[in-house]
C-alpha cells in the first residue's frame, strides 16, 4: 500500500509518497494549487502505478484544500481529510517545514490507516448554507467593530464621523438580515430539511443561526450521533488523572468548528430565560452552589443531545418528555 501525504497552502501544496515511514518514493515535492498543478501531481503519482485504494491524506485546512480534494474525488481517488489536531498530536517534532509536514501526514496515514475516514464533497445545499454562514459571521464581526467605534466617537467632543459609522452599522445590519433570509429560503428548497428546521425551532433557546450551524456540522442532518458530535466539537470534559499525583480537573478540548460551540453556549444562555426543564435545571444546580458557567456548559451538551433526538425522531421538542439520561 502507498500513502500520499499532502500539506496545503494558499498558492501551493507539498506532497510526499511513501510505502513505510522509512521508504519514501518522493519527498516534499511542491505543486501549484491550481488545476494544472493537480494534473502534474496526479501524473507524478500515477507513474508509480499505485493501487486505487491507496489513501491521499490531507489536513482539514478549510477552503485552500477543497479544490484539490474535489479534483481527486472526481478522479476516483481515496481522499481522507483529517483534523489537523489529530495529526499534530500523533507526532512530537519541533521542526516544521512544508516537506516535513507532508511526510508527517503520509506517515500518519500509515500509522492510523484503520482510523482514516473517507471524504466526499458536501451536498450543494450544505455548501450553500456554509458559505452563507461564513459571510454572515464576517459581517457580524465588521458590525461589532463599527458599533465599538461609534460608541467611542460619541464620547468625544468631535462627533463629525458618527454619521458615517451609523450608516456603516445600518448597511451591515441590512446585509446580515438578507443573508438570514437567504438561509431560510435555502432550507425551503427541501421539504424534509425544512421539516427538521421547523422541529428544531421548537427547542428553547434554539434559533435560525444555531440550526444553520447544526445543519453544517451534521452534513445536512445526515450524521446525527450525539457522542460523536460532542467529541468532534470538544465539549465533553475529559479526565486527566495518573497515579496519585496528577489529578487535573476535567477540561473540554474545544476542537472542531468554533461557530457551533459559540451557538451552543449562546443558546444555553437563552434557554434558561424560557420556562421549562432547562431553566429549572439551571437554577436548581445554581442553588446548590454549582458554578453558573459549568451549568451552562452542561446545558449546552443537553441542547446538542436534544437536537439530535429531535432530528432522529422527526418530531418537535416535547417539554414533558422525560429521559433517564437527559437531566440527571
C-alpha positions as CSV (number, residue, x, y, z in Angstrom):
1,X,0.0,0.0,0.0
2,X,1.1,3.5,-0.8
3,X,0.4,6.6,1.3
4,X,0.3,10.1,-0.1
5,X,0.6,13.0,2.4
6,X,-0.4,16.5,1.2
7,X,0.3,19.7,3.0
8,X,-1.9,22.6,1.7
9,X,-1.0,26.3,1.4
10,X,-2.9,29.1,-0.3
11,X,-1.0,29.0,-3.6
12,X,0.8,25.7,-3.5
13,X,0.7,22.2,-1.9
14,X,3.5,19.9,-1.0
15,X,3.3,16.1,-1.3
16,X,5.2,13.0,-0.1
17,X,4.6,9.4,-1.3
18,X,5.8,6.5,0.9
19,X,5.1,2.9,1.5
20,X,6.5,2.8,5.0
21,X,7.9,5.7,7.2
22,X,11.4,4.6,6.1
23,X,10.6,4.1,2.4
24,X,9.9,7.3,0.5
25,X,9.2,7.2,-3.2
26,X,9.3,11.0,-3.3
27,X,9.5,13.6,-0.6
28,X,8.3,17.2,-0.3
29,X,7.5,17.9,-3.9
30,X,5.7,21.2,-4.4
31,X,2.9,21.9,-6.9
32,X,0.7,24.9,-7.7
33,X,-2.6,24.9,-6.0
34,X,-4.4,25.1,-9.4
35,X,-5.9,22.7,-11.9
36,X,-2.6,22.4,-13.8
37,X,-0.8,21.7,-10.6
38,X,-3.3,19.0,-9.7
39,X,-2.8,17.3,-13.1
40,X,1.0,17.4,-12.8
41,X,0.8,16.0,-9.3
42,X,-1.5,13.1,-10.3
43,X,0.7,12.3,-13.3
44,X,3.7,12.1,-10.9
45,X,1.8,9.8,-8.5
46,X,0.4,7.6,-11.3
47,X,4.0,7.0,-12.6
48,X,4.4,4.7,-9.6
49,X,1.4,2.6,-10.5
50,X,-0.1,2.6,-7.0
51,X,-3.2,0.8,-6.0
52,X,-6.6,2.5,-6.5
53,X,-7.3,2.3,-2.8
54,X,-4.1,4.0,-1.7
55,X,-5.1,6.9,0.6
56,X,-4.4,10.6,-0.2
57,X,-4.3,12.2,3.3
58,X,-4.8,15.9,3.8
59,X,-5.4,18.1,6.9
60,X,-8.7,19.9,7.2
61,X,-7.4,23.4,6.4
62,X,-10.6,25.0,5.1
63,X,-11.1,26.4,1.6
64,X,-7.5,26.1,0.4
65,X,-7.7,22.3,0.2
66,X,-11.2,21.8,-1.1
67,X,-10.4,22.3,-4.8
68,X,-7.7,19.6,-4.7
69,X,-9.8,17.3,-2.6
70,X,-12.8,17.7,-5.0
71,X,-10.5,17.1,-8.0
72,X,-9.1,13.9,-6.6
73,X,-12.5,12.7,-5.6
74,X,-13.8,13.0,-9.2
75,X,-10.7,11.2,-10.3
76,X,-11.9,8.3,-8.0
77,X,-9.0,8.5,-5.6
78,X,-9.4,7.6,-1.9
79,X,-9.4,11.0,-0.2
80,X,-9.1,11.4,3.6
81,X,-9.3,14.8,5.2
82,X,-8.2,14.5,8.8
83,X,-8.4,17.1,11.7
84,X,-5.1,18.9,12.0
85,X,-5.1,18.5,15.7
86,X,-5.2,14.7,15.4
87,X,-2.2,14.6,13.1
88,X,-0.1,17.1,15.2
89,X,-0.8,15.1,18.4
90,X,0.5,11.9,16.7
91,X,4.0,13.4,16.4
92,X,6.5,15.2,18.7
93,X,8.7,17.1,16.4
94,X,9.6,20.8,16.8
95,X,11.0,21.1,13.2
96,X,8.3,22.3,10.8
97,X,8.5,22.8,7.0
98,X,6.1,22.0,4.3
99,X,8.0,19.0,3.1
100,X,8.3,17.7,6.7
101,X,4.6,18.3,7.2
102,X,3.7,16.4,4.1
103,X,5.8,13.4,5.2
104,X,4.2,13.6,8.6
105,X,0.7,13.5,7.1
106,X,1.7,10.5,4.9
107,X,3.2,8.7,7.9
108,X,0.0,9.5,9.9
109,X,-2.0,7.7,7.2
110,X,0.4,4.7,7.5
111,X,0.2,4.5,11.3
112,X,-3.6,5.1,11.6
113,X,-4.8,3.6,8.3
114,X,-7.6,1.8,10.2
115,X,-8.9,5.1,11.5
116,X,-9.0,7.1,8.3
117,X,-12.4,8.5,7.2
118,X,-13.3,8.7,3.5
119,X,-14.0,12.2,2.3
120,X,-16.5,13.3,-0.3
121,X,-17.8,16.8,-1.3
122,X,-20.6,18.2,0.7
123,X,-24.1,18.3,-0.9
124,X,-25.0,21.5,-2.7
125,X,-27.4,22.8,-0.1
126,X,-24.9,22.1,2.7
127,X,-22.3,24.0,0.9
128,X,-24.6,26.9,0.2
129,X,-25.6,27.2,3.9
130,X,-22.0,27.0,5.0
131,X,-21.0,29.8,2.6
132,X,-23.9,32.0,3.8
133,X,-22.9,31.3,7.5
134,X,-19.2,32.3,6.8
135,X,-20.3,35.5,5.2
136,X,-22.8,36.3,7.9
137,X,-20.1,35.8,10.6
138,X,-17.8,38.2,8.7
139,X,-20.5,40.9,8.5
140,X,-21.3,40.4,12.2
141,X,-17.7,41.0,13.2
142,X,-17.5,44.1,11.0
143,X,-20.7,45.4,12.5
144,X,-19.4,44.8,16.1
145,X,-16.2,46.7,15.2
146,X,-18.3,49.6,13.7
147,X,-20.5,49.7,16.8
148,X,-17.5,49.9,19.1
149,X,-16.0,52.8,17.1
150,X,-19.4,54.6,17.0
151,X,-19.6,54.3,20.8
152,X,-16.1,55.7,21.2
153,X,-16.8,58.5,18.8
154,X,-20.0,59.5,20.7
155,X,-17.9,60.0,23.8
156,X,-15.7,62.5,22.0
157,X,-16.4,66.2,21.7
158,X,-15.8,66.0,17.9
159,X,-18.5,63.8,16.5
160,X,-18.2,64.6,12.8
161,X,-17.7,61.0,11.8
162,X,-20.5,59.4,13.9
163,X,-22.9,59.6,10.9
164,X,-20.5,57.5,8.8
165,X,-20.3,54.8,11.4
166,X,-24.1,54.8,11.9
167,X,-24.5,54.3,8.2
168,X,-22.0,51.5,8.3
169,X,-23.8,49.7,11.1
170,X,-27.2,50.1,9.3
171,X,-25.6,48.9,6.0
172,X,-24.1,45.8,7.7
173,X,-27.3,45.0,9.6
174,X,-29.2,45.0,6.3
175,X,-26.7,42.6,4.8
176,X,-27.0,40.3,7.8
177,X,-30.8,40.2,7.6
178,X,-30.6,39.5,3.8
179,X,-28.2,36.6,4.5
180,X,-30.6,35.2,7.2
181,X,-33.4,35.4,4.7
182,X,-31.3,33.6,2.1
183,X,-30.7,30.8,4.7
184,X,-34.4,30.4,5.3
185,X,-35.1,30.3,1.5
186,X,-32.3,27.7,1.0
187,X,-33.8,25.4,3.7
188,X,-37.2,25.7,1.9
189,X,-35.7,24.1,-1.2
190,X,-36.0,20.7,0.5
191,X,-39.2,19.7,2.3
192,X,-37.6,17.1,4.6
193,X,-34.9,19.6,5.6
194,X,-37.5,22.3,6.2
195,X,-39.4,20.0,8.5
196,X,-36.3,19.3,10.6
197,X,-35.7,23.0,10.8
198,X,-39.3,23.6,12.0
199,X,-38.9,20.9,14.6
200,X,-35.6,22.2,15.9
201,X,-37.0,25.7,16.2
202,X,-39.3,24.4,18.9
203,X,-36.4,23.7,21.3
204,X,-36.0,26.5,23.9
205,X,-33.1,28.8,23.1
206,X,-32.6,27.4,19.6
207,X,-32.9,29.8,16.7
208,X,-32.0,30.1,13.0
209,X,-28.2,30.6,13.4
210,X,-27.9,27.6,15.8
211,X,-29.9,25.4,13.3
212,X,-27.8,26.5,10.4
213,X,-24.6,25.6,12.2
214,X,-26.1,22.3,13.4
215,X,-27.1,21.6,9.8
216,X,-23.5,22.3,8.7
217,X,-21.7,20.1,11.3
218,X,-24.1,17.2,10.6
219,X,-23.6,17.4,6.8
220,X,-27.3,18.3,6.3
221,X,-28.8,16.4,9.2
222,X,-27.2,13.2,7.9
223,X,-24.6,12.3,10.5
224,X,-26.6,12.5,13.7
225,X,-24.8,11.0,16.6
226,X,-24.7,12.9,19.9
227,X,-21.5,11.4,21.3
228,X,-19.6,11.7,18.0
229,X,-20.7,15.3,17.6
230,X,-19.8,16.2,21.2
231,X,-16.3,14.7,20.8
232,X,-15.9,16.4,17.4
233,X,-16.9,19.8,19.0
234,X,-14.7,19.2,22.0
235,X,-17.5,19.9,24.5
236,X,-17.2,16.8,26.6
237,X,-14.8,17.3,29.6
238,X,-12.0,14.8,29.5
239,X,-10.3,13.4,32.6
240,X,-6.6,13.8,33.2
241,X,-5.6,11.5,36.0
242,X,-2.5,9.4,36.6
243,X,-1.4,7.7,39.8
244,X,-1.8,9.7,43.0
245,X,0.0,12.9,42.0
246,X,-1.7,14.0,38.7
247,X,-5.3,15.0,39.3
248,X,-6.3,17.8,36.9
249,X,-9.9,19.0,36.6
250,X,-11.7,17.6,33.5
251,X,-11.5,20.1,30.6
252,X,-13.1,20.4,27.2
253,X,-10.6,20.3,24.3
254,X,-12.6,22.8,22.2
255,X,-11.8,21.2,18.8
256,X,-14.0,21.3,15.7
257,X,-15.9,24.4,14.4
258,X,-15.8,27.3,16.9
259,X,-19.1,28.7,15.4
260,X,-21.1,25.7,16.6
261,X,-19.6,25.8,20.1
262,X,-20.4,29.5,20.3
263,X,-24.0,28.9,19.2
264,X,-24.4,26.1,21.8
265,X,-23.2,28.5,24.6
266,X,-25.4,31.4,23.4
267,X,-28.4,29.1,23.0
268,X,-27.8,27.7,26.5
269,X,-28.0,31.2,27.9
270,X,-31.2,31.9,26.0
271,X,-32.8,28.6,27.1
272,X,-32.6,29.4,30.8
273,X,-34.7,32.5,30.2
274,X,-37.6,30.4,29.0
275,X,-39.8,28.3,31.2
276,X,-39.1,24.6,31.0
277,X,-36.8,21.8,32.3
278,X,-33.6,23.5,31.2
279,X,-34.4,26.7,33.2
280,X,-35.4,24.6,36.2
281,X,-32.2,22.6,36.0
282,X,-30.0,25.7,35.8
283,X,-31.5,27.3,38.9
284,X,-31.6,24.1,40.8
285,X,-27.9,23.5,40.3
286,X,-27.1,27.1,40.9
287,X,-28.9,26.9,44.3
288,X,-26.6,24.1,45.3
289,X,-23.6,26.4,44.7
290,X,-22.6,25.0,41.3
291,X,-20.7,27.4,39.1
292,X,-23.0,29.1,36.6
293,X,-20.6,28.6,33.6
294,X,-20.2,24.9,34.4
295,X,-24.0,24.5,34.5
296,X,-24.3,26.4,31.1
297,X,-21.7,24.0,29.6
298,X,-23.8,21.1,30.8
299,X,-27.0,22.6,29.3
300,X,-25.1,23.2,26.0
301,X,-24.4,19.4,26.0
302,X,-28.1,18.8,26.7
303,X,-29.1,21.1,23.8
304,X,-26.9,19.1,21.4
305,X,-28.4,15.9,22.7
306,X,-31.9,17.2,22.3
307,X,-31.2,18.5,18.8
308,X,-30.0,15.0,17.8
309,X,-33.1,13.4,19.3
310,X,-35.5,15.9,17.6
311,X,-33.9,15.2,14.1
312,X,-33.8,11.4,14.6
313,X,-37.4,11.2,15.9
314,X,-38.7,13.6,13.2
315,X,-40.9,15.2,16.0
316,X,-40.9,18.6,17.6
317,X,-39.4,19.2,21.0
318,X,-41.7,17.9,23.8
319,X,-41.0,19.6,27.2
320,X,-42.9,16.8,29.0
321,X,-40.7,14.1,27.6
322,X,-38.6,12.5,30.3
323,X,-35.2,10.9,29.6
324,X,-33.4,9.0,32.2
325,X,-30.1,10.4,30.9
326,X,-31.1,14.0,29.9
327,X,-31.5,15.8,33.2
328,X,-29.7,13.5,35.7
